[in-house]
Amino acid sequence: MTGPNDTDKYIKELPRAERLLIAVRKELYEDSWDNLREDLRRVTKQSGRITDGTIKRVEQDLDTIDRLETFEKENGVDLADYIDFEDLYTT
């Protein structure tokens, strides 16, 4: 298990896109990785409506979600508690 300083460091080292996934989960998906995953998977099933590039990006996001959720479970933290939402949305 990591301490608060380790989690702060982990968050700061995440790319902005990954921090945005955390924010989206918190603000749009009732803090649920499962709800976000389900919505992303639904997007990939809309054949003919999305590009291969979009499907690849969604698959990358799903892998990222798995990694972020694992970190949270292993360390007993909610990564959204460590996100600076104001800074995230203004940069």
GIGI-V228234 format. One record per pair of residues at least 24 apart in sequence whose C-alpha atoms are under 10 Angstrom apart, sorted by the first residue. I is the first residue (numbers start at 1). J is the second residue. Records with the same first field share a line. If there is no record, write none. Layout:
I->J, J
//
This chain:
1->71, 72, 73, 74, 75, 76, 77
2->71, 74, 75, 76, 77
3->75, 76, 77
4->75, 77, 82
6->75
7->71, 72, 75, 77, 78, 79, 81, 82
8->79, 81, 82, 83
9->82
10->71, 79, 82
11->79, 80, 82, 83, 84
12->82, 83, 84
14->68
16->88, 91
17->61, 64, 88
18->61, 64, 65, 68
19->68, 79, 80, 82, 83, 84, 85, 88
20->80, 83, 85, 88, 89
21->61, 62, 64, 65, 68, 80
22->65, 68, 69, 78, 79, 80, 81, 82, 83, 85
23->79, 80, 81, 83, 84, 85, 88, 89
24->80
25->65, 80
26->78, 79, 80, 81
27->80
31->78, 80
32->69
33->62, 65, 66, 68, 69
34->65, 66, 69
36->62, 65
37->61, 62, 63, 65, 66
38->62
//
